[in-house]
Amino acid sequence: MDLMSAAQLLGNFGELFGAIAVVATLFYLARQIQQNSRQMEIQAGMQFATSLDGTDLAFSRFREFLIASEEVAAIWIKALEDFDALAATERTRADQLLFEFFVLYHNFYIRFRSQGHDGLGADVVQSIKTLIAGDLQSTSIRKWWWENRHRFPTPEYVDVMSAVVKEHDDKR
C-alpha cells in the first residue's frame, strides 16, 4: 500500500467517524430537546394550577365579602330578587357587586387563555356553567348581564358568558 492509498484510507475512516459523530450528536440534541420540552410542559402545568388557585382564592374572597357584612349580603339578596326595586344607593352597590361577580369569571377566562389555551375547551365552559348556574336562576342577574356586558374588554369572554346566560334565559 503506497502513501496515497494509506492517506485516502485514513481520510475515509475520518469521514466515517465524523459522520458517526454527527449522527450521535443529532441523537443527543434530539434527546435534550425532548427533555426540555417535557420540563416546559410540566412547568406550564404548574403555572396553570397556580393560576387556578388564584382564581379559587378570588371567588373565596368574594364570598367572604358577602358573608362578612349583613348589609352587603342584604343588598346582594335584594339584587337577586329584584334589581330594579333597589333604592339608588343600593343599586349602585349592587351594580358594583354584580360587576365584580362577573369579573371573577372574566379573570378565570383570561387566566385559562393566558396559559396557551386559546378558546375555551368544553370542560372549562362546563365549569363556568356549573359554577354560575345557581346564580343565573335570578332574572335580575341575567338582565344585569345583558345591560352591562359591554363593560368587559374581552369579546371572547362576552361571547362565552352570553351563551351561558342565554341558556338560562331560554329555560325560563
C-alpha positions, 0 to 999 in steps of 0.5 A, a space after each residue: 500500500 503506497 502513501 496515497 492509498 494509506 492517506 485516502 484510507 485514513 481520510 475515509 475512516 475520518 469521514 466515517 467517524 465524523 459522520 458517526 459523530 454527527 449522527 450521535 450528536 443529532 441523537 443527543 440534541 434530539 434527546 435534550 430537546 425532548 427533555 426540555 420540552 417535557 420540563 416546559 410542559 410540566 412547568 406550564 402545568 404548574 403555572 396553570 394550577 397556580 393560576 387556578 388557585 388564584 382564581 379559587 382564592 378570588 371567588 373565596 374572597 368574594 364570598 367572604 365579602 358577602 358573608 362578612 357584612 349583613 348589609 352587603 349580603 342584604 343588598 346582594 339578596 335584594 339584587 337577586 330578587 329584584 334589581 330594579 326595586 333597589 333604592 339608588 344607593 343600593 343599586 349602585 352597590 349592587 351594580 358594583 357587586 354584580 360587576 365584580 361577580 362577573 369579573 371573577 369569571 372574566 379573570 378565570 377566562 383570561 387566566 385559562 387563555 393566558 396559559 396557551 389555551 386559546 378558546 375555551 375547551 368544553 370542560 372549562 365552559 362546563 365549569 363556568 356553567 356549573 359554577 354560575 348556574 345557581 346564580 343565573 336562576 335570578 332574572 335580575 342577574 341575567 338582565 344585569 348581564 345583558 345591560 352591562 356586558 359591554 363593560 368587559 374588554 374581552 369579546 371572547 369572554 362576552 361571547 362565552 358568558 352570553 351563551 351561558 346566560 342565554 341558556 338560562 334565559 331560554 329555560 325560563 
